[in-house]
Amino acid sequence: MTELHTPYFLVDEERLVRNLEILKDVAQRSGAKILLAQKAFSMFACYPLLAQYLSGSTASGLYEARLGREHFPGEVHVFSPAYREDEFEALLEYADHFVFNSPRQLEKYALRAREAGKQVGLRVNPECSTQEGHAIYDPCAPGSRLGTTLANFNPDQLPLLDGLHFHTLCEQNSDDLETTLDAFEAKFGPYLKGLKWLNLGGGHHITRADYDRKRLIRLVRRVKDRYGVEVYLEPGEAVVLNAGFLVTSVLDTLHNGMDIAILDTSAACHMPDVLEMPYRPPLQNSGQPGEKPYTYRLGGPTCLAGDIIGDYSFDNPLHEGDRLIFEDMALYTMVKTNTFNGMPLPAIVWRDKDGNQRVVRQFGYEDFKGRLS
Ligand SMILES: *Cc1c(COP(=O)(O)O)cnc(C)c1O
């Protein structure tokens, strides 16, 4: 890995295919259709590979829908909290399934979508929180704008609908899906009969080692048997879990009450979830602070005092030019990078199953300047 210019994202075909095989197996055993949620990972260079294993892609709006249509053979689904009038016609060119967030949006757009031959769905809110600690990832939190609650659901609109959708999970196992599905069925089950499909959203950590896939398969089959509908899953994270890295170099080391290293990658610009979620990303050949003899605080090269990736310990002192490899960096990274402080964007590198590395994309000054005027 030493010949390439850092920082760069490295996506590994072998690890990606391992995930894709698991997902394909789940789809085959359960009868569910599985889509890539592009929000988490939009490296379109590998969409043709993903399409060999998945049924299509899902989008959060016009641009993702277009990217999916242009590069990902298969179905294109879209959900938006509120569609824009000035984009809707264009969206009809790209998406097959339209999921709306509210009765008003349904009223405004559903007939137009149907007349264009599209499938129409409504996102519902089963009002069943199953996650602790991450309120910003909980669409069932009080006051949520995401999904129609039973109180706001208008059964008179059923003739407009082909399906229902809920998305309530984040990095969760299938026991939480079961809890949510029970709550969904208690509220909306009667309305699902007669429709064509149910979309169970994303947040299913299907490819994680401890994920209970048997239960997921049983739940999907239960829905299909009970209601006679197709079932969709639209994971983002699970598709690329542990399939990517962020390779970075040490630019400088200093000491201020503790050892500090400045890297050529930034939490704020290249892995903003580290600050937003927040979490401490795994780093190869490192330990918890104090676990190995040399502990460093790793930070980025921006002016933001809080541009800190975390504290890690090492077997040996760090030196200028040392390479560090952050793990699990394919998801919610490339799609969220920014050029704050004029930071360059990391290159995107593909490692095929024979170990050959290819730079798929490099970025430069124009990518910084092009967003400004
Ligand atoms: C974010 C999102 C997903 C994907 O979620 P992951 O946690 O990446 O699996 C799927 N569907 C919807 C509607 C989403 O908002």
The ligand as a Gaussian input file, in Angstrom:
#p B3LYP/6-31G(d) Opt

LIG

0 1
 C      -30.567000       5.637000       5.690000
 C      -31.646000       4.869000       5.040000
 C      -31.415000       3.558000       4.604000
 C      -30.097000       2.845000       4.796000
 O      -29.763000       2.724000       6.142000
 P      -28.463000       1.915000       6.640000
 O      -28.437000       2.226000       8.101000
 O      -27.283000       2.460000       5.930000
 O      -28.701000       0.474000       6.360000
 C      -32.457000       2.901000       3.981000
 N      -33.657000       3.499000       3.801000
 C      -33.912000       4.755000       4.217000
 C      -35.253000       5.351000       3.996000
 C      -32.915000       5.486000       4.842000
 O      -33.169000       6.723000       5.267000

